């Protein structure tokens, strides 16, 4: 789901919490159609979070390499 790409980190945090709360309150099983939809949204949110974390780590590693080159 590409809609989560436009969410801020704070919005992603609350969206995933909302999905979990809805699953808990509705007692939806993983094979219930709405339960599957919620789990798909959770997976999509986590994918966006992981992609952002990987991008941030790559930027940190690049900066670290550049600074170590300048120090040498």
C-alpha positions in Angstrom: 0.0 0.0 0.0 1.6 3.2 -1.2 -0.6 5.4 0.9 1.7 4.8 3.9 4.7 6.3 2.0 3.2 9.7 2.6 2.7 9.2 6.3 5.1 10.8 8.8 6.8 8.5 11.3 4.4 9.6 14.0 1.4 8.9 11.8 2.8 5.4 11.1 3.2 4.7 14.8 -0.4 5.6 15.5 -1.7 3.8 12.4 -0.1 0.5 13.5 -1.4 1.0 17.0 -4.9 1.6 15.7 -4.7 -1.5 13.6 -3.7 -3.6 16.6 -6.4 -2.0 18.8 -9.0 -2.7 16.1 -7.9 -6.4 15.9 -8.0 -6.7 19.6 -11.4 -5.0 20.1 -13.1 -6.8 17.2 -11.5 -10.1 18.1 -10.9 -10.6 14.3 -9.2 -13.9 13.4 -6.4 -13.8 10.8 -8.7 -15.6 8.3 -11.6 -13.1 8.8 -11.7 -10.7 5.8 -11.4 -7.6 7.9 -8.7 -9.2 10.0 -6.7 -10.0 6.8 -7.1 -6.4 5.7 -5.8 -5.1 9.0 -2.8 -7.5 8.9 -2.1 -6.4 5.3 -2.0 -2.8 6.5 0.2 -3.7 9.4 2.6 -5.4 7.0 2.6 -2.4 4.7 3.3 0.0 7.5 6.1 -2.2 8.8 7.6 -2.3 5.3 7.6 1.5 5.1 9.2 1.7 8.6 11.9 -0.8 7.6 12.7 1.0 4.3 13.0 4.3 6.2 15.3 2.7 8.8 17.5 1.1 6.1 17.7 4.5 4.3 18.7 6.3 7.5 21.3 3.6 8.3 22.8 3.9 4.8 23.0 7.7 5.1 24.7 7.3 8.6 27.2 4.8 7.2 28.0 7.2 4.2 28.5 10.1 6.6 30.7 8.0 8.9 32.9 6.9 5.9 33.2 10.5 4.7 34.2 11.7 8.1 36.7 9.0 8.6 38.3 9.8 5.2 38.6 13.5 6.2 40.1 12.6 9.6 42.8 10.3 7.9 
